[in-house]
Amino acid sequence: MSNDIIEIEVDGKSIQAKKGQMIIEATDTTSSYVPRFCYHSKLSIAANCRMCLVEVEKASNPLPACATPVSEGMKIFTRSPYAIAAQKATMEFLLINHPLDCPICDQGGECELQDIAMGYGRGISRYNDNKRVVKDKNIGPLVSTDMTRCIHCTRCVRFGEEITGAQDLGTVMRGEDMRIDTYVEKSIDHELSSNIIDLCPVGALNNKPYRYSARSWEMIQHETIAAHDCVGSNLYAHVLRGKVKRIVPRENEAINETWISDRDRFSYEGIYSDDRLMSPMIKKDDKWQEISWKDALIEVVEKLKVVDQKSSAFLASPNSTLEEFYLLTKLSNDLSINNVDHRLRVVDFTDQDNDPKIPLLGMNIADIEKCKQIVVIGSDIRKEAPIIGHRIRKAALAGTQIGVINENINEYFFDISAYLSGSIIKNLLGLLNVLGGESPKEMQDISKQIKPTEEHKEMAAILNSEGKGHLILGHLAINHSYASVIRTLSAKIAHLTGSELGFVTEGSNAAGAHLMGMLPHRGFAGASQEIVGKNVQEMTENSLDLLLLFNAEPGNDLPSFSFEKAGHSLVIAMTPYATEKYKMTADIMLPIGTFAETSGTYINCENRSQSFSAIANPVGESRPGWKVLRAIGSMLGMSDFEFESSEGVLDEISQKLNDMPASNIKPNYSTQDLTNSKNFLDSNLVQRTPMYEVDSVLRHATSLQLTPEACRSLAKYEY
């Protein structure tokens, strides 16, 4: 037996436990339940509530199970008369000031206090004095407060201190006057802050948009996958009569643990926006008219039959499912259209031939915490992928050296070992010089002008430390006007230091888009294309005979789209929303469902494939995108378009993917001829997209648009 394993006894049964493990952790592996409020496996031990008191042999008093380590031969009693008496006394104390408002509390039916009170509470209170009342605070548009219900478990406080690093909440006063409070109102301003809703055991902190809209026992719980970044967080959707009422986390230690970002939690509001396209529409004489699905599909099919392949293009959101990408590319191949793309915000395509076949993180998400060195390049990682940002923070707290190379200095809530701000390219050249690497020939004259600083040496020391390093390129690097240069230099640095180079891509399924060949220069599974099509910039800036937009909104999802220059003969928009920009641009609009109204598959940044089902009824006459594409293919008389379900599409994809191509990061990317070297070094040429505007659903989520983060992007601060 290992020295770390000891024998203890719980309620008369002998079990094994780890040395130093708390009693509550040991009992959770058995059938013996110990009630608790303040204890949470992801938070530090507070021992505030005392609800977990148990009897331990030879102990003079009952001991808190959450704060008492086990020892060899320890005998523990969780259900003895002595233990139960202590637990009931604690329960009575906690209920002294608690209001009897269960019938109107959103936590009713899933309240930990309510459940435990049924087993350990008294039928009648012996407390006859006035109860304490605590004034509620406005802490933002996402979380509502009923602080009179608070039992001071401090889960929310510890979450801010330990998980986010943003200490939004704290305790003030003592004894009877103690309360959870903020220094200023409207202060909850972190991308993970709303997890305090799930942590609160008593209904003191609730989901503000969901408030008073449904009861927990009325709703049906469905599993689904987050649709707004490359992490693929696991979620539960709570649905009432076909309508999503709220989103909560689904535990998956390999991906999101027990947390989700605020945008994954509240994006469902965008499903029911007033801007939803309710039925197919066609523009005639500059006026929009509703038409039937049958007539709309006939109109689209007739246009596609006579289309000029060289002057036609398909653009799709990187949030589209694997099945939708497959059918789009299948349709474009059958029509001999090579102009397809999903890289909607990318502006530099110089080295696209050397891009990895599948852009991945280069490691599993959970393994971020085990890294010894991480350098984040061109990324506001907290905003781009909050869960990855959280994992990096955990790594930093565990001793990982973190380096950041960014245009601006951002707030991270953890210690940065080395920070290089200013021109990303200039700093990469300086770092390359320190490492003794040779710059690409087109850049050698420029490289000689760069004098390394102490900060460059500190960054080099991080990468040269013992253990394998990881370089992570984020959205700001990928969407940079000189992204090819950044990738080239980063790859060279990775090669010199023996580090792994990875990507945090935009959207939920950029990896799937690459795999399905939603690119102008590559086909299915990375196959080379004989004829290279136009990239997204060439498509949007030049007139086309036909442009099909699949959930890609001009101006927002397509910042390179020029409304002035665009002279496309026909624009077909498959979109959930009828926004003004769509109405200005499109000729035909077909309503497709959001992530909640379709089934499909996403591939996340660690190459993990995750399928999900539709969780909500369609809004209006919207249809799942894959069904619309299937119908178009069938009406065009194309073979193998008779799919009955998205699972059938996935089966065909799986049959074609005999060998998954390995993601390959080449250390020597080709670069463009940098004749404009001065501009190249001095200009801030970064595409920035606010966190709550990265896709159409988020832009229509009302509460998220009222957050401080969203208001900052609009230069206003009102709720």
Secondary structure, DSSP 4 states (H G I P E B T S, - for coil): --TTEEEEEETTEEEEEETT-BHHHHHTTSS-----SS--TTS-----S-TTEEEETT-SS-EETTT-B--TT-EEESSSHHHHHHHHHHHHHHTSS----GGG-TTTTS-HHHHHHHHH--SS----SPPP--------SSEEE-GGG-----HHHHIIIIII-----EEES-GGG-EEE-SSSS----TTGGGHHHH-SSSSEEETTTTTS--GGGSEEEEEE--SSTT--EEEEEEETTEEEEEEE--BTTTTBT---HHHHHGGGGGG-TTB--S-EEEETTEEEE--HHHHHHHHHHHHHT--GGGEEEEE-TTS-HHHHHHHHHHHHHTT---EE--TT----TTGGGS-SS---SS-GGGGGG-SEEEEES--HHHH-HHHHHHHHHHHHTT-EEEEEESS----SS--SEEEES-HHHHHHHHHHHHTPPPPGGGHHHHHT----HHHHHHHHHHTSSS-EEEEE-HHHHTSTTHHHHHHHHHHHHHHHT-EEEE--SSS-HHHHHHHT-SSSB-GGG-B-SS----HHHHHHS--SEEEEES--BTTTBTT--TTT---SEEEEEESB--HHHHHH-SEEEEB--GGG--EEEE-TTS-EEEE---SPPSTT-B-HHHHHHHHHHHTT-TT---SSHHHHHHHHHHH-SSPPPP---S---------HHHHHH--------GGGSSHHHHT-TTGGGSHHHHHHTT----
